[in-house]
């Protein structure tokens, strides 16, 4: 009568020996330490073999067949205890090569041309069609979404940009800023502080910000349609973590003169402030009274991204001024003053938000 060993009639298969650099006590110690349940069970099964027990006993401990115990022995001999950990199967290789990914990244960065591509923003179906037409690569929307995310891309809100903005003027301003500072320092002979200034309108017709909520829901926030408002005149010195600014009813040359006086008092004794600000009418008026320890440096037109105070306004709104109802003009003033005072008390936040490489990195 034939003997069946591992499914083959009439043949005896010699049990595979376990590697000699482990023993039963070592495997049981590893089983106690591991947080992987299946690995612990397999280690205990092989420990029974090290103790001289039959392979059937190891199969009983592991709750598997003799063939699977043999597979465990092969993996353990080849890779050690790590070979007994379940691993994610590699799956099908990606249909996109590095060349495809580079071309896809360039396509996303450049954006679509409405007259050519017929859309004003890329949808996932557009690069899918492009990959097929240009490279004969067929890929699903889900797979392309993973590939695009792996490239570091996300669907983000676009920052408004003026249609007449001169990019060359912005770059020239950044490159020439160190020389402009050197010129001001040489003329005054004093240490310089770099300040930025801007104004923000805060009113009853308030902003609604994003908030955490359960997925699939749409949270609500109070919204007022009345129009009482005021202005925060804000200035920051990111390198020093300082801020100065009043809350005033309107933007005028007289209000800007008061703001400059406030900044002048915040400048360190013996220092000179270089104040960068946009070219609003009350910033460049000939009637503006500029203190002796301040030099105004206008920023290029239509380039608000150069002024970090724009980010300060966003910080104030998202943390203290949005999603609320202001009952009166006095209530608006109180909240604006409270929010600005909180900012002044957080110099590290002013530094984090306001530092710019082109203005401070030289």
C-alpha atoms as a printed R data frame, in Angstrom:
    type eleno elety resid chain resno       x       y       z
1   ATOM     1    CA   UNK     A     1   0.000   0.000   0.000
2   ATOM     2    CA   UNK     A     2   1.499   3.348  -1.007
3   ATOM     3    CA   UNK     A     3   2.110   6.182   1.426
4   ATOM     4    CA   UNK     A     4   0.892   9.648   0.541
5   ATOM     5    CA   UNK     A     5   3.297  12.416   1.595
6   ATOM     6    CA   UNK     A     6   2.467  15.993   0.542
7   ATOM     7    CA   UNK     A     7  -0.132  14.757  -1.969
8   ATOM     8    CA   UNK     A     8   2.206  12.447  -3.943
9   ATOM     9    CA   UNK     A     9   1.392   8.667  -3.695
10  ATOM    10    CA   UNK     A    10   4.221   6.213  -3.174
11  ATOM    11    CA   UNK     A    11   6.903   8.749  -2.180
12  ATOM    12    CA   UNK     A    12   8.374   9.816   1.141
13  ATOM    13    CA   UNK     A    13   9.548  13.456   1.451
14  ATOM    14    CA   UNK     A    14  12.204  14.143   4.027
15  ATOM    15    CA   UNK     A    15  11.215  16.969   6.426
16  ATOM    16    CA   UNK     A    16  13.132  20.171   5.776
17  ATOM    17    CA   UNK     A    17  15.526  20.984   8.635
18  ATOM    18    CA   UNK     A    18  15.282  24.373  10.334
19  ATOM    19    CA   UNK     A    19  18.224  26.776  10.301
20  ATOM    20    CA   UNK     A    20  20.665  26.242  13.136
21  ATOM    21    CA   UNK     A    21  21.118  29.837  14.371
22  ATOM    22    CA   UNK     A    22  17.765  29.797  16.228
23  ATOM    23    CA   UNK     A    23  16.239  27.485  18.832
24  ATOM    24    CA   UNK     A    24  12.868  26.949  20.495
25  ATOM    25    CA   UNK     A    25  13.471  29.402  23.355
26  ATOM    26    CA   UNK     A    26  14.562  32.161  20.963
27  ATOM    27    CA   UNK     A    27  11.427  31.743  18.832
28  ATOM    28    CA   UNK     A    28   9.142  31.762  21.876
29  ATOM    29    CA   UNK     A    29  10.847  34.939  23.115
30  ATOM    30    CA   UNK     A    30  10.242  36.572  19.743
31  ATOM    31    CA   UNK     A    31   6.599  35.405  19.817
32  ATOM    32    CA   UNK     A    32   6.111  37.133  23.175
33  ATOM    33    CA   UNK     A    33   7.539  40.424  21.892
34  ATOM    34    CA   UNK     A    34   5.911  40.678  18.480
35  ATOM    35    CA   UNK     A    35   2.666  42.599  17.986
36  ATOM    36    CA   UNK     A    36   1.835  40.610  14.855
37  ATOM    37    CA   UNK     A    37  -0.561  37.815  15.811
38  ATOM    38    CA   UNK     A    38  -0.048  35.572  12.744
39  ATOM    39    CA   UNK     A    39   3.743  35.853  13.090
40  ATOM    40    CA   UNK     A    40   3.541  34.832  16.779
41  ATOM    41    CA   UNK     A    41   1.458  31.770  15.890
42  ATOM    42    CA   UNK     A    42   3.952  30.697  13.220
43  ATOM    43    CA   UNK     A    43   6.907  31.218  15.548
44  ATOM    44    CA   UNK     A    44   5.278  28.995  18.185
45  ATOM    45    CA   UNK     A    45   4.592  26.312  15.583
46  ATOM    46    CA   UNK     A    46   8.248  26.259  14.482
47  ATOM    47    CA   UNK     A    47   9.367  26.281  18.131
48  ATOM    48    CA   UNK     A    48   7.574  22.932  18.541
49  ATOM    49    CA   UNK     A    49   9.689  21.548  15.696
50  ATOM    50    CA   UNK     A    50  12.869  22.825  17.385
51  ATOM    51    CA   UNK     A    51  11.742  20.910  20.497
52  ATOM    52    CA   UNK     A    52  11.743  17.699  18.438
53  ATOM    53    CA   UNK     A    53   8.004  17.452  17.983
54  ATOM    54    CA   UNK     A    54   6.465  16.084  14.775
55  ATOM    55    CA   UNK     A    55   5.389  18.356  11.978
56  ATOM    56    CA   UNK     A    56   1.791  17.341  12.625
57  ATOM    57    CA   UNK     A    57   2.063  18.962  16.066
58  ATOM    58    CA   UNK     A    58   3.391  22.150  14.466
59  ATOM    59    CA   UNK     A    59   0.461  22.081  12.013
60  ATOM    60    CA   UNK     A    60  -1.987  21.678  14.917
61  ATOM    61    CA   UNK     A    61  -0.480  24.637  16.779
62  ATOM    62    CA   UNK     A    62  -0.583  26.779  13.649
63  ATOM    63    CA   UNK     A    63  -4.042  25.574  12.627
64  ATOM    64    CA   UNK     A    64  -2.857  24.761   9.110
65  ATOM    65    CA   UNK     A    65  -1.862  21.818   6.913
66  ATOM    66    CA   UNK     A    66   1.549  20.172   6.677
67  ATOM    67    CA   UNK     A    67   2.170  21.840   3.314
68  ATOM    68    CA   UNK     A    68   1.735  25.297   4.842
69  ATOM    69    CA   UNK     A    69   4.090  24.358   7.688
70  ATOM    70    CA   UNK     A    70   6.629  23.416   5.025
71  ATOM    71    CA   UNK     A    71   6.133  26.845   3.387
72  ATOM    72    CA   UNK     A    72   6.745  28.506   6.758
73  ATOM    73    CA   UNK     A    73   9.982  26.535   7.157
74  ATOM    74    CA   UNK     A    74  11.163  27.652   3.705
75  ATOM    75    CA   UNK     A    75  10.439  31.322   4.452
76  ATOM    76    CA   UNK     A    76  11.987  31.112   7.914
77  ATOM    77    CA   UNK     A    77  15.163  29.494   6.592
78  ATOM    78    CA   UNK     A    78  15.476  32.126   3.873
79  ATOM    79    CA   UNK     A    79  14.519  35.318   5.760
80  ATOM    80    CA   UNK     A    80  14.431  34.470   9.452
81  ATOM    81    CA   UNK     A    81  11.524  35.613  11.664
82  ATOM    82    CA   UNK     A    82  10.773  38.482   9.233
83  ATOM    83    CA   UNK     A    83   9.785  35.928   6.630
84  ATOM    84    CA   UNK     A    84   6.821  34.869   8.785
85  ATOM    85    CA   UNK     A    85   5.138  38.297   8.553
86  ATOM    86    CA   UNK     A    86   2.298  38.693   6.075
87  ATOM    87    CA   UNK     A    87   3.270  41.257   3.451
88  ATOM    88    CA   UNK     A    88   1.183  43.269   1.041
89  ATOM    89    CA   UNK     A    89   1.327  41.681  -2.387
90  ATOM    90    CA   UNK     A    90   3.018  43.970  -4.922
91  ATOM    91    CA   UNK     A    91   0.093  43.864  -7.328
92  ATOM    92    CA   UNK     A    92   0.269  44.864 -10.956
93  ATOM    93    CA   UNK     A    93   3.129  47.188 -11.936
94  ATOM    94    CA   UNK     A    94   2.149  50.745 -12.788
95  ATOM    95    CA   UNK     A    95   1.433  51.508 -16.403
96  ATOM    96    CA   UNK     A    96   3.105  54.900 -16.048
97  ATOM    97    CA   UNK     A    97   6.860  55.215 -16.396
98  ATOM    98    CA   UNK     A    98   9.015  57.961 -14.933
99  ATOM    99    CA   UNK     A    99   8.900  59.693 -18.313
100 ATOM   100    CA   UNK     A   100   5.096  59.637 -18.221
101 ATOM   101    CA   UNK     A   101   5.081  61.077 -14.695
102 ATOM   102    CA   UNK     A   102   7.475  63.883 -15.636
103 ATOM   103    CA   UNK     A   103   5.324  64.827 -18.616
104 ATOM   104    CA   UNK     A   104   2.184  64.645 -16.473
105 ATOM   105    CA   UNK     A   105   3.706  66.926 -13.816
106 ATOM   106    CA   UNK     A   106   4.703  69.454 -16.476
107 ATOM   107    CA   UNK     A   107   1.205  69.337 -17.930
108 ATOM   108    CA   UNK     A   108  -0.386  70.027 -14.535
109 ATOM   109    CA   UNK     A   109   2.034  72.868 -13.754
110 ATOM   110    CA   UNK     A   110   1.464  74.626 -17.060
111 ATOM   111    CA   UNK     A   111  -2.343  74.387 -16.869
112 ATOM   112    CA   UNK     A   112  -4.758  74.269 -19.795
113 ATOM   113    CA   UNK     A   113  -5.201  76.815 -22.559
114 ATOM   114    CA   UNK     A   114  -8.969  77.317 -22.922
115 ATOM   115    CA   UNK     A   115  -8.710  78.000 -26.659
116 ATOM   116    CA   UNK     A   116  -6.729  74.794 -27.217
117 ATOM   117    CA   UNK     A   117  -7.969  72.359 -24.586
118 ATOM   118    CA   UNK     A   118 -11.529  73.628 -24.209
119 ATOM   119    CA   UNK     A   119 -11.397  73.761 -20.372
120 ATOM   120    CA   UNK     A   120 -10.213  76.329 -17.838
121 ATOM   121    CA   UNK     A   121  -8.938  73.761 -15.325
122 ATOM   122    CA   UNK     A   122  -7.700  70.197 -15.599
123 ATOM   123    CA   UNK     A   123 -10.120  67.457 -14.660
124 ATOM   124    CA   UNK     A   124  -8.885  63.893 -14.173
125 ATOM   125    CA   UNK     A   125 -10.531  62.855 -17.430
126 ATOM   126    CA   UNK     A   126  -8.376  65.350 -19.351
127 ATOM   127    CA   UNK     A   127  -4.924  63.861 -18.524
128 ATOM   128    CA   UNK     A   128  -6.467  60.396 -18.986
129 ATOM   129    CA   UNK     A   129  -7.410  61.357 -22.541
130 ATOM   130    CA   UNK     A   130  -4.008  63.007 -23.044
131 ATOM   131    CA   UNK     A   131  -2.131  59.893 -21.867
132 ATOM   132    CA   UNK     A   132  -4.064  57.784 -24.356
133 ATOM   133    CA   UNK     A   133  -3.681  60.165 -27.276
134 ATOM   134    CA   UNK     A   134   0.030  60.925 -26.712
135 ATOM   135    CA   UNK     A   135   1.372  57.682 -25.212
136 ATOM   136    CA   UNK     A   136  -1.320  55.068 -25.842
137 ATOM   137    CA   UNK     A   137  -1.514  54.405 -22.090
138 ATOM   138    CA   UNK     A   138  -4.970  53.527 -20.777
139 ATOM   139    CA   UNK     A   139  -5.452  54.289 -17.086
140 ATOM   140    CA   UNK     A   140  -8.462  54.558 -14.763
141 ATOM   141    CA   UNK     A   141  -9.547  57.691 -12.923
142 ATOM   142    CA   UNK     A   142  -8.795  56.123  -9.516
143 ATOM   143    CA   UNK     A   143  -5.294  55.091 -10.557
144 ATOM   144    CA   UNK     A   144  -4.540  58.506 -12.049
145 ATOM   145    CA   UNK     A   145  -5.771  60.168  -8.845
146 ATOM   146    CA   UNK     A   146  -3.238  58.137  -6.840
147 ATOM   147    CA   UNK     A   147  -0.474  58.945  -9.327
148 ATOM   148    CA   UNK     A   148  -1.248  62.683  -9.240
149 ATOM   149    CA   UNK     A   149  -1.248  62.677  -5.433
150 ATOM   150    CA   UNK     A   150   2.045  60.799  -5.430
151 ATOM   151    CA   UNK     A   151   3.459  63.678  -7.496
152 ATOM   152    CA   UNK     A   152   2.581  66.007  -4.582
153 ATOM   153    CA   UNK     A   153  -0.427  67.590  -6.301
154 ATOM   154    CA   UNK     A   154  -3.727  68.439  -4.613
155 ATOM   155    CA   UNK     A   155  -6.860  70.294  -5.708
156 ATOM   156    CA   UNK     A   156  -6.260  73.726  -4.151
157 ATOM   157    CA   UNK     A   157  -8.060  77.057  -4.194
158 ATOM   158    CA   UNK     A   158  -6.406  79.444  -6.627
159 ATOM   159    CA   UNK     A   159  -5.058  82.784  -5.359
160 ATOM   160    CA   UNK     A   160  -6.477  85.747  -7.310
161 ATOM   161    CA   UNK     A   161  -3.985  87.418  -9.649
162 ATOM   162    CA   UNK     A   162  -4.550  90.719 -11.391
163 ATOM   163    CA   UNK     A   163  -4.709  90.379 -15.153
164 ATOM   164    CA   UNK     A   164  -2.308  93.320 -15.624
165 ATOM   165    CA   UNK     A   165   0.306  92.161 -13.120
166 ATOM   166    CA   UNK     A   166   3.888  92.586 -14.336
167 ATOM   167    CA   UNK     A   167   5.830  89.482 -13.263
168 ATOM   168    CA   UNK     A   168   9.110  90.962 -14.480
169 ATOM   169    CA   UNK     A   169   8.625  94.022 -12.264
170 ATOM   170    CA   UNK     A   170   8.064  91.772  -9.236
171 ATOM   171    CA   UNK     A   171  11.265  89.826  -9.888
172 ATOM   172    CA   UNK     A   172  13.229  93.021 -10.487
173 ATOM   173    CA   UNK     A   173  11.955  94.422  -7.184
174 ATOM   174    CA   UNK     A   174  13.074  91.310  -5.291
175 ATOM   175    CA   UNK     A   175  16.515  91.316  -6.899
176 ATOM   176    CA   UNK     A   176  17.030  95.027  -6.320
177 ATOM   177    CA   UNK     A   177  15.769  95.075  -2.737
178 ATOM   178    CA   UNK     A   178  19.158  94.357  -1.079
179 ATOM   179    CA   UNK     A   179  20.731  97.249  -2.987
180 ATOM   180    CA   UNK     A   180  17.844  99.531  -1.985
181 ATOM   181    CA   UNK     A   181  18.356  98.609   1.681
182 ATOM   182    CA   UNK     A   182  22.078  99.264   1.408
183 ATOM   183    CA   UNK     A   183  21.347 102.684  -0.088
184 ATOM   184    CA   UNK     A   184  18.967 103.607   2.755
185 ATOM   185    CA   UNK     A   185  21.400 102.329   5.395
186 ATOM   186    CA   UNK     A   186  24.281 104.327   3.900
187 ATOM   187    CA   UNK     A   187  22.195 107.518   3.791
188 ATOM   188    CA   UNK     A   188  20.966 107.245   7.385
189 ATOM   189    CA   UNK     A   189  23.859 105.458   9.042
190 ATOM   190    CA   UNK     A   190  21.504 103.546  11.354
191 ATOM   191    CA   UNK     A   191  20.476  99.883  11.775
192 ATOM   192    CA   UNK     A   192  17.448  99.042   9.655
193 ATOM   193    CA   UNK     A   193  14.171  97.368  10.556
194 ATOM   194    CA   UNK     A   194  12.063  95.960   7.709
195 ATOM   195    CA   UNK     A   195   8.355  96.640   8.200
196 ATOM   196    CA   UNK     A   196   5.291  95.803   6.091
197 ATOM   197    CA   UNK     A   197   1.969  97.667   6.263
198 ATOM   198    CA   UNK     A   198  -1.542  97.196   4.920
199 ATOM   199    CA   UNK     A   199  -5.201  97.759   5.826
200 ATOM   200    CA   UNK     A   200  -8.089  95.345   6.260
201 ATOM   201    CA   UNK     A   201 -11.790  96.138   6.318
202 ATOM   202    CA   UNK     A   202 -13.697  94.312   9.056
203 ATOM   203    CA   UNK     A   203 -17.473  94.603   9.087
204 ATOM   204    CA   UNK     A   204 -20.814  93.064   9.869
205 ATOM   205    CA   UNK     A   205 -20.882  91.459   6.425
206 ATOM   206    CA   UNK     A   206 -18.347  88.979   7.691
207 ATOM   207    CA   UNK     A   207 -16.415  86.018   6.335
208 ATOM   208    CA   UNK     A   208 -17.303  82.345   6.801
209 ATOM   209    CA   UNK     A   209 -14.285  80.093   7.185
210 ATOM   210    CA   UNK     A   210 -13.748  76.362   6.831
211 ATOM   211    CA   UNK     A   211 -14.348  74.279   9.959
212 ATOM   212    CA   UNK     A   212 -14.005  70.672  11.083
213 ATOM   213    CA   UNK     A   213 -17.210  68.644  10.714
214 ATOM   214    CA   UNK     A   214 -18.317  65.104   9.983
215 ATOM   215    CA   UNK     A   215 -17.794  63.979   6.441
216 ATOM   216    CA   UNK     A   216 -20.938  64.274   4.346
217 ATOM   217    CA   UNK     A   217 -22.385  67.125   6.407
218 ATOM   218    CA   UNK     A   218 -22.424  70.847   5.673
219 ATOM   219    CA   UNK     A   219 -21.898  72.905   8.847
220 ATOM   220    CA   UNK     A   220 -23.584  76.285   9.188
221 ATOM   221    CA   UNK     A   221 -22.243  79.600  10.479
222 ATOM   222    CA   UNK     A   222 -23.944  82.924  11.332
223 ATOM   223    CA   UNK     A   223 -23.976  85.532   8.568
224 ATOM   224    CA   UNK     A   224 -24.997  89.192   8.809
225 ATOM   225    CA   UNK     A   225 -26.058  91.381   5.879
226 ATOM   226    CA   UNK     A   226 -25.632  94.741   7.624
227 ATOM   227    CA   UNK     A   227 -22.764  96.930   6.428
228 ATOM   228    CA   UNK     A   228 -21.190  98.720   9.416
229 ATOM   229    CA   UNK     A   229 -17.420  98.361   9.206
230 ATOM   230    CA   UNK     A   230 -14.036  99.682  10.255
231 ATOM   231    CA   UNK     A   231 -10.413  99.281   9.206
232 ATOM   232    CA   UNK     A   232  -7.413  97.752  10.934
233 ATOM   233    CA   UNK     A   233  -4.252  99.599   9.938
234 ATOM   234    CA   UNK     A   234  -1.635  96.920  10.532
235 ATOM   235    CA   UNK     A   235   2.153  96.893  10.286
236 ATOM   236    CA   UNK     A   236   4.574  94.121  11.256
237 ATOM   237    CA   UNK     A   237   8.325  93.785  11.634
238 ATOM   238    CA   UNK     A   238   8.797  90.022  11.115
239 ATOM   239    CA   UNK     A   239  12.481  89.904  12.058
240 ATOM   240    CA   UNK     A   240  11.731  91.421  15.476
241 ATOM   241    CA   UNK     A   241   8.264  89.912  15.954
242 ATOM   242    CA   UNK     A   242   6.765  93.390  16.433
243 ATOM   243    CA   UNK     A   243   3.467  94.849  15.280
244 ATOM   244    CA   UNK     A   244   1.851  98.292  15.417
245 ATOM   245    CA   UNK     A   245  -1.446  99.624  14.197
246 ATOM   246    CA   UNK     A   246  -4.636 101.498  15.119
247 ATOM   247    CA   UNK     A   247  -8.241 100.703  14.271
248 ATOM   248    CA   UNK     A   248  -9.742 103.614  12.321
249 ATOM   249    CA   UNK     A   249 -13.105 104.293  10.652
250 ATOM   250    CA   UNK     A   250 -11.837 104.898   7.113
251 ATOM   251    CA   UNK     A   251  -8.768 104.854   4.869
252 ATOM   252    CA   UNK     A   252  -7.538 108.405   4.355
253 ATOM   253    CA   UNK     A   253  -4.256 110.288   4.311
254 ATOM   254    CA   UNK     A   254  -4.956 111.543   7.844
255 ATOM   255    CA   UNK     A   255  -5.545 107.978   9.053
256 ATOM   256    CA   UNK     A   256  -2.317 106.832   7.405
257 ATOM   257    CA   UNK     A   257  -0.433 109.668   9.132
258 ATOM   258    CA   UNK     A   258  -1.695 108.356  12.479
259 ATOM   259    CA   UNK     A   259  -0.590 104.865  11.497
260 ATOM   260    CA   UNK     A   260   2.913 106.046  10.611
261 ATOM   261    CA   UNK     A   261   3.163 107.797  13.979
262 ATOM   262    CA   UNK     A   262   2.240 104.515  15.674
263 ATOM   263    CA   UNK     A   263   4.907 102.631  13.705
264 ATOM   264    CA   UNK     A   264   7.484 105.326  14.478
265 ATOM   265    CA   UNK     A   265   7.000 104.765  18.206
266 ATOM   266    CA   UNK     A   266   7.474 100.984  17.775
267 ATOM   267    CA   UNK     A   267  10.823 101.340  15.962
268 ATOM   268    CA   UNK     A   268  13.744 100.620  18.270
269 ATOM   269    CA   UNK     A   269  15.653 103.739  19.462
270 ATOM   270    CA   UNK     A   270  18.554 104.489  17.156
271 ATOM   271    CA   UNK     A   271  17.101 102.383  14.321
272 ATOM   272    CA   UNK     A   272  15.440 103.306  11.043
273 ATOM   273    CA   UNK     A   273  12.339 101.591   9.596
274 ATOM   274    CA   UNK     A   274  12.035 100.618   5.943
275 ATOM   275    CA   UNK     A   275   8.267 100.374   5.450
276 ATOM   276    CA   UNK     A   276   7.059  98.352   2.452
277 ATOM   277    CA   UNK     A   277   3.479  98.995   1.393
278 ATOM   278    CA   UNK     A   278   1.306  99.014  -1.704
279 ATOM   279    CA   UNK     A   279   0.606 102.050  -3.875
280 ATOM   280    CA   UNK     A   280  -2.815 102.987  -2.500
281 ATOM   281    CA   UNK     A   281  -3.628 106.701  -2.781
282 ATOM   282    CA   UNK     A   282  -3.281 107.402   0.954
283 ATOM   283    CA   UNK     A   283   0.146 105.678   0.944
284 ATOM   284    CA   UNK     A   284   1.685 107.886  -1.736
285 ATOM   285    CA   UNK     A   285  -0.102 111.179  -1.071
286 ATOM   286    CA   UNK     A   286   2.079 114.285  -0.932
287 ATOM   287    CA   UNK     A   287   0.119 115.371   2.146
288 ATOM   288    CA   UNK     A   288   1.242 112.298   4.053
289 ATOM   289    CA   UNK     A   289   3.422 113.178   7.045
290 ATOM   290    CA   UNK     A   290   6.227 110.611   7.244
291 ATOM   291    CA   UNK     A   291   8.272 110.491  10.493
292 ATOM   292    CA   UNK     A   292  12.010 110.986  10.219
293 ATOM   293    CA   UNK     A   293  12.779 107.403  11.284
294 ATOM   294    CA   UNK     A   294  10.693 105.836   8.487
295 ATOM   295    CA   UNK     A   295  11.408 105.446   4.774
296 ATOM   296    CA   UNK     A   296   8.520 104.346   2.562
297 ATOM   297    CA   UNK     A   297   9.282 101.781  -0.153
298 ATOM   298    CA   UNK     A   298   6.312 101.148  -2.500
299 ATOM   299    CA   UNK     A   299   5.786  97.572  -3.637
300 ATOM   300    CA   UNK     A   300   5.181  96.783  -7.320
301 ATOM   301    CA   UNK     A   301   1.625  97.378  -8.455
302 ATOM   302    CA   UNK     A   302  -0.894  94.533  -8.348
303 ATOM   303    CA   UNK     A   303   1.403  92.199  -6.369
304 ATOM   304    CA   UNK     A   304  -0.253  91.651  -2.955
305 ATOM   305    CA   UNK     A   305   1.626  88.363  -2.461
306 ATOM   306    CA   UNK     A   306   4.770  90.396  -1.673
307 ATOM   307    CA   UNK     A   307   3.115  91.804   1.455
308 ATOM   308    CA   UNK     A   308   2.912  89.266   4.330
309 ATOM   309    CA   UNK     A   309   0.351  91.445   6.129
310 ATOM   310    CA   UNK     A   310  -2.154  89.919   3.689
311 ATOM   311    CA   UNK     A   311  -1.481  86.610   5.452
312 ATOM   312    CA   UNK     A   312  -1.835  88.335   8.824
313 ATOM   313    CA   UNK     A   313  -5.380  89.336   7.867
314 ATOM   314    CA   UNK     A   314  -6.189  85.768   6.949
315 ATOM   315    CA   UNK     A   315  -4.772  84.598  10.294
316 ATOM   316    CA   UNK     A   316  -6.873  87.123  12.245
317 ATOM   317    CA   UNK     A   317 -10.065  86.275  10.369
318 ATOM   318    CA   UNK     A   318  -9.676  82.513  10.613
319 ATOM   319    CA   UNK     A   319  -8.948  82.570  14.339
320 ATOM   320    CA   UNK     A   320 -10.867  85.477  15.879
321 ATOM   321    CA   UNK     A   321 -12.944  87.601  13.508
322 ATOM   322    CA   UNK     A   322 -14.969  85.273  11.250
323 ATOM   323    CA   UNK     A   323 -18.093  83.176  11.877
324 ATOM   324    CA   UNK     A   324 -19.596  85.748  14.242
325 ATOM   325    CA   UNK     A   325 -22.220  88.503  14.352
326 ATOM   326    CA   UNK     A   326 -21.158  92.032  15.300
327 ATOM   327    CA   UNK     A   327 -24.059  93.721  17.049
328 ATOM   328    CA   UNK     A   328 -22.843  97.294  16.511
329 ATOM   329    CA   UNK     A   329 -19.960  99.444  15.314
330 ATOM   330    CA   UNK     A   330 -18.587  99.528  18.852
331 ATOM   331    CA   UNK     A   331 -18.690  95.729  18.927
332 ATOM   332    CA   UNK     A   332 -16.636  95.637  15.710
333 ATOM   333    CA   UNK     A   333 -14.040  97.986  17.260
334 ATOM   334    CA   UNK     A   334 -13.795  95.868  20.406
335 ATOM   335    CA   UNK     A   335 -13.259  92.640  18.488
336 ATOM   336    CA   UNK     A   336 -10.716  94.203  16.112
337 ATOM   337    CA   UNK     A   337  -8.709  95.639  19.000
338 ATOM   338    CA   UNK     A   338  -8.868  92.338  20.874
339 ATOM   339    CA   UNK     A   339  -7.706  90.360  17.825
340 ATOM   340    CA   UNK     A   340  -4.830  92.759  17.115
341 ATOM   341    CA   UNK     A   341  -3.756  92.675  20.779
342 ATOM   342    CA   UNK     A   342  -3.657  88.876  20.663
343 ATOM   343    CA   UNK     A   343  -1.438  89.054  17.580
344 ATOM   344    CA   UNK     A   344   0.934  91.551  19.242
345 ATOM   345    CA   UNK     A   345   1.254  89.149  22.172
346 ATOM   346    CA   UNK     A   346   2.378  86.371  19.804
347 ATOM   347    CA   UNK     A   347   5.689  87.522  18.293
348 ATOM   348    CA   UNK     A   348   6.484  83.963  17.187
349 ATOM   349    CA   UNK     A   349   3.349  83.995  15.004
350 ATOM   350    CA   UNK     A   350   4.391  87.313  13.440
351 ATOM   351    CA   UNK     A   351   7.811  85.852  12.664
352 ATOM   352    CA   UNK     A   352   6.389  82.615  11.255
353 ATOM   353    CA   UNK     A   353   3.839  84.342   9.033
354 ATOM   354    CA   UNK     A   354   5.865  87.391   7.998
355 ATOM   355    CA   UNK     A   355   9.392  86.210   7.207
356 ATOM   356    CA   UNK     A   356  10.243  86.224   3.493
357 ATOM   357    CA   UNK     A   357  13.455  84.930   1.926
358 ATOM   358    CA   UNK     A   358  13.641  87.758  -0.594
359 ATOM   359    CA   UNK     A   359  13.370  90.375   2.201
360 ATOM   360    CA   UNK     A   360  15.264  88.712   5.042
361 ATOM   361    CA   UNK     A   361  17.375  85.925   3.533
362 ATOM   362    CA   UNK     A   362  20.518  87.842   2.612
